[in-house]
Amino acid sequence: MSSAVSTESAARPVDPGARPAGKRDVWIVFWIVPAFYTAFGIIFFALARVMPPPRPDVTTDQMAHFFHAHATTIQIGFGILVLIVGGAGVANGIVVYHIKRMTVGSVLGYAYMGSLAVGALPGCLLVAFCFLTAVYRPDRDPQLLALLYDLGLLSYVGSLGCFTTAWFAFAIAILYDRNQIFPKWLAYVTVWQIVTEILAIPVFVSKAGPFAWNGSIAFWVGTVVFGFWLSCLIVFLKKANDLQPADEAPLP
Amino acid sequence: MQILAEAEDLPKTANIRTQLISLWSVPIFGAILLVAFAAFPGFFPPMSPDMPANQVAAFYRDNEAMIRFSMITFNLCGIMLLPMFMVIVVQMKRMATQSHAFAYCYLTAAVSGATLFALADIFYLTAAFRPDRNPELVMLLNDMAWIIFIAPVGAIVAMNLLLAAAIYFDNGPNPVFPRWVGHYALATAVAMAPAVGAAIFRTGPLAWDGGVSFWLRNGAFALFVAVMFFVLRGVLQRQAVDEGVAR
């Protein structure tokens, strides 16, 4: 049991019997993060046309027209997304890995992993299934297409809690960590991510204006903060990889 | 596996035992899931995406009982395969020559994949709940059921790529898995990947009733689970012997 206690510290000595962990695997996983999010951006902005989101304040026929006009790119984009969505697991897993290297115990790493593993469904996959189902049969009743339009976009822009929990766990972990895995100010950027989730609450009520699902506050502030946070995260994940000793023992 | 008497009450023995229990959920629940699969009236042959709405509604009306039996069983027992994937995570974390970043990524991907596996049956069951609904609505539920059942292979593809990478990097004197398991995991990922086409194509091998999307995908997954049962049994046997728990 004593080994289980001592391993809570990331600055653990290398067990003389174990071979050094090396870092090739951490680097492979790291490079999947920018690769996945680049693909994610191309899919959501250029192909599926979910970003920036189409307007909520349009008629049923206009919603049906949106699906007819973008059917092919939705199929290409979301088809690829469904195939590569495991990359989100990898992108979250590398953060969990570095949280586990901190001096804060495992609980926040597990909270981050759990909330984001759940968040993949409401946060990016449900909109893919709604849109793919909508364009699967273009001759469907426009009322049903409109239902899928609302369901997909509300789920995508309006999935708040999974991410709030993840950002909360990440910020607390960074603030309490004494191994300096990530800089403290990244925690405050992460707190702003929680603020943007709260700013997106009105998307469930507001059909137009700054608080609608395509609004300047509910959507654009959140997207800009997320983009900035993600860029910081990638830079500091790289730094954390660089600074990790090559002979660090595997995590417990 | 024969547990040594003197190791009976040790925590490391319990660690082996709980993994064995998790592993043995595979033959039990795997058999139940195969029965549920065989019982679904729309799998032999798989329902065509070209069925018109009134035929889809008639299918749910005429086969209510078997659809419910099959999909409630999937609902109850489908996620009982997850403990086996958790045994894989635990074994990936035994690999001494790497950092275990792969194991955490595998775990995260496994949970995301399981949420989708748990979702599809609800759509079949909702369609069967009120088959007198407007046929257009039954068809919408049926479309979502099939697309969510067949197409989302992204999680298992990522898991198998991660498992393969972890096995290839586990190149110390005592690898946890035999090396061929890495090749096999890769091959399974390749076999399952084309099934994303089920969300796009309405005819041909990539449609949800097609040879690639339905039979190859489901066959590859079922075979992978069965093969991994035997692989993991061997892995646990070696772990037990290495740790002085069994001989």
Interface residues (C-beta under 8 A of the other chain):
Chain A: M1 A18 R19 A21 G22 K23 R24 D25 V26 I28 V29 Q75 F78 G79 I80 L81 V82 L83 I84 V85 G86 G87 A88 G89 V90 N92 G93 I94 V96 Y97 K100 G109 M113 G114 L116 A117 V118 A120 L121 L125 F129 L132 T133 Y136 R137 R140 D141 L144 L148 E248 P250 L251
Chain B: P11 P49 K93 M95 A96 T97 Q98 S99 H100 A101 F102 Y104 C105 Y106 L107 T108 A109 A110 V111 S112 G113 T115 L116 L119 E136 L137 M139 L140 D143 M144 I147 I148 A151 P152 V153 G154 A155 I156 V157 A158 M159 L161 L162 A165 A166 F169 G172 A193 V196 G197 A199 I200 R202
